Amino acid sequence: MSEINKKSDRLELAKIIEENDGKTVRSIQGKIQALLKNVDEMRAFLKEKKECFEEEQRKIAMEKIIAEKAAEEEKKKEEQKLHEQAERERAAELARAALAEKEDDSVSDDTVIIDESYKPKKGDITDITVEDFMNAPKKKTSTPIIVKPKVFTHEDKPSSSSVKKPMQNDRDKKRPQQSSTDEKKKPSKKEKIKKGYEQNQSSIEYDEISGEIMKVRVRKSTTEKKKPQIVQPTVIDHAVITSEDITIKQLSEKIGRSVSEIIKKLFFEYQMVKTINDNIDFDTAELVASEFGVTLQLQVEKTSEEKLFEFHEEDDDETKKKPRPSIVTVMGHVDHGKTSILDYIRKANVASGEAGGITQHIGAYTILATDESGEKQPITFLDTPGHEAFTAMRARGANITDIAVIVVAADDGIMPQTVEAINHAKAAKVSIIVAINKMDKPEANPDRILQQLADNGLLCEEWGGDIPCVRVSAKTGKNIDLLLKTILLTAEILELRANPDRSAHGTILEAKLDKAKGPVATCLVQNGTLRTGDFIVAGMAIGRVRAMFDDKGRPVSKATPSMPVSVLGLQEVPNAGDQMMVVVDEKLSKQVVEERKNREKIEKLKTKKTTLEDVFSKIEEGKLKELNIILKADVQGSVEAVKNSLLRLTNEEVRVQIVHSGVGAINESDITLADTTNAILIGFNIRPDSNAKTLAEKCGVDIRLYRVIYDAIDDVQKAIKGMLAPTFQEIHLGRAEVRQLFRISGVGTIAGCMVKEGKITKNARVRLLRDNVVVFETAIASLRRMKDDVKEVQMGYDCGIGLVNYNDVHEGDIIEAYSMEENQ
């Protein structure tokens, strides 16, 4: 009756609130409609600006292409001019060299050099000897007669006796004879040319009578220049690509066309502005290739990951599967007796060896339990530090648990962590067994526990439900055997089977780096048999099994399904929850790890969590059928009111589901659960702590904070109907902790604060937090540093803050500064 009266009072209170706030709601709706209209106008304006910007970008790209082409032509012309100038300079240099040799070879103005290689032509005077020519009267001229020496070949080279001595003039006779040392010196190039051992590259034509030089000729080299080989381009008419997306550079290499040609084609034909490193899909690449007469074919190769899974699927024969032990996870609130129950089952005092009796790491233990027929059956227990690790493992795809045992203390009742454990088990879709512990205490009240379980969606079998509830005592051992029989019975209903005659597949429970052993990983084999010497890959770690140890520290050579073992031999430490799989050889394991690293980089760029803004678009695309929400509020009454209002928003297209609800500030566990279930986190009159806010930004979880219940309901409703158009966004500036209070008459209360995070600015909006619950929202009336008024105070400095229209500030309160910016 008390519960019914409370509900009726609550309904009456809600009606009174609704009547009193009717006018306020209508005025707010009017303001919202006006703001939405302004937003539509702003969107139209921005759309027009965007189109103008895109048009300018296309023009700029076109001008850039034309400028590049003009620059290339100008460069070719400049190179041609330089080549022609170099040829002219080379010819001039050869002429200058010939004239220089002529001047060096002339001895004096009266020197006469006779060209012995001269051959008379028909009609010439042939009876004139060299002596007659030398004794003939000379015509006074400044130009000497130069006769080119005769060049002998191997056939017509005369003997030493027949060669006449060269004529000597008076200067030659006066020259002293060279010593023996000078004769040993190598002759110079000029001397070799004079003696006929080398051929002069220059020749001079002269007048036979006067001896005047008529023309200077430079002989061309007889060696022909090597002509560059012209390589005929290969004509490509067919190309094959192995991926759905391809860069412009890769496409250029495949079809044998330049990058500029492909970019021009994309721009003019398909109005696409691309660069050399941009990706295009296969359909676009096929169209571009067809324009150049190339047939493009897509042949997607199997990745190493797919080859690995195919290898394991081939080994998985349904006819060879045999029953396997069940895997049980024990969860619950702190100090409700999770480890004590396992301690009694294992007959080992594990709890006494832990700090404060609290489990500090994930442990896996295999025990033998007696079923109803009297046979011994193995059960594998996972004792976790809490539901956070359970969810963190499940977030990596490690659905290793078959049965979840929720431990509740009979004298304490269901606590917030117990509710979270129940919600995490429901999200994992595993069978649930409730163990009501501490039944040996006189204040134990199991009926109250059953009522609380029913309120959280778990209806016990005693009350006509399907959830087994066992009343146990870890201290006296009461009904522990009944709990084990219940686990075995539930496992029999689930029909858990695995194939031990195949390659092993399992999950990493925990891993650490040991100074003596190196990376040590605790692995739970789920299917197949793991043997010493197998090559394994676990997440980003690879290795070969060197040794294995069971849960009691004994070395083993193989591990069968549902058996936990410690594995040595990995090259690095894997993450908890990583999938462990046996591979054929080390080469395949390295390829798998390389592909996983590349895929992880791409997914980090593409992954986007669900937000209220994109709920409607995902509903229309058919990607969203359930809208998961995590609800936290300051008091339980607010939780129930908001929860019931949100659940009524379910329609035919989408179902609103409250994954978890609770009282208190938003913590890291809430963020982890929202990340795993892809949920939106709604806070009512509370704030997230610093660690939770940092984790939410890292995971991309959408947190919505409200102070009016109607705002939360309207936002979710508009998101489902596609009407949500947020106008402003809150920008977090900083936090300051109140250390001391100063009450000044005529001014009010001044809070002496230390800025713990970010900065506090004078024109910012602030909210006063007490135990992470919003007490008041206002603005800063005064901000001082020492005796000076300042505009802002950075982190690590103290300051004095006065709030507008509020003086009830306590020591230890948090002043949070923020600003509102309009969404673009």
Beta strands, then each sheet from edge to edge (+ up, - down):
strand 1: 202-206
strand 2: 213-218
strand 3: 238-241
strand 4: 245-247
strand 5: 279-281
strand 6: 295-298
strand 7: 322-323
strand 8: 326-332
strand 9: 363-370
strand 10: 376-383
strand 11: 403-409
strand 12: 431-437
strand 13: 469-471
strand 14: 497-498
strand 15: 505-514
strand 16: 518-527
strand 17: 530-531
strand 18: 535-538
strand 19: 541-549
strand 20: 555-556
strand 21: 558-559
strand 22: 563-570
strand 23: 579-583
strand 24: 626-633
strand 25: 655-663
strand 26: 680-684
strand 27: 703-706
strand 28: 728-744
strand 29: 748-761
strand 30: 765-770
strand 31: 773-785
strand 32: 788-789
strand 33: 792-794
strand 34: 798-803
strand 35: 814-822
sheet 1: 1+ 2-
sheet 2: 3+ 6+
sheet 3: 4+ 5-
sheet 4: 7+ 14-
sheet 5: 9+ 10- 8- 11- 12- 13-
sheet 6: 20+ 19- 18+ 23- 15+ 16- 22+
sheet 7: 17+ 21-
sheet 8: 25+ 24+ 26+ 27+
sheet 9: 32+ 31- 30+ 35- 28+ 29- 33+
sheet 10: 32+ 31- 34+
end
